Amino acid sequence: MYMSNSSRSSSGFLLALVAGVAVGVAIGYFLNSEEKDELVANVRDKADRLKEKAGELKERVKEKLHHVNDPIDEVAG
């Protein structure tokens, strides 16, 4: 089955959102444990990586939109 680029981008965003929610739930559960310092460090590291990937995705989407707008600007201009 073929997925358009926008469908893949939406899927990636939803996956990141679900991962973020899962991390949030895990943090809430383990903050009461004795291992919370280690957990917080691990979650912070994973959140930083997720933030970096989201930034990369944002740049790719902006680039794709720019390429779409160029032909439209040429026709409209």
JOWO-V372429 format. One record per backbone hydrogen bond with DSSP energy under -0.5 kcal/mol. NH is the residue of the N-H (numbers start at 1). CO is the residue of the C=O. Records with the same first field share a line. If there is no record, write none. Layout:
NH = CO ; CO
This chain:
8 = 4
9 = 5
10 = 6
11 = 7
12 = 8
13 = 9
14 = 10
15 = 11
16 = 12
17 = 13
18 = 14
19 = 15
20 = 16
21 = 17
22 = 18
23 = 19
24 = 20
25 = 21
26 = 22
27 = 23
28 = 24
29 = 25
30 = 26
31 = 27
32 = 29
33 = 30
36 = 33
39 = 35
40 = 36
41 = 37
42 = 38
43 = 39
44 = 40
45 = 41
46 = 42
47 = 43
48 = 44
49 = 45
50 = 46
51 = 47
52 = 48
53 = 49
54 = 50
55 = 51
56 = 52
57 = 53
58 = 54
59 = 55
60 = 56
61 = 57
62 = 58
63 = 59
64 = 60
65 = 61
66 = 62
67 = 63
68 = 64
69 = 65
70 = 66
71 = 67
72 = 68
73 = 69
74 = 70
75 = 71
76 = 72
77 = 73
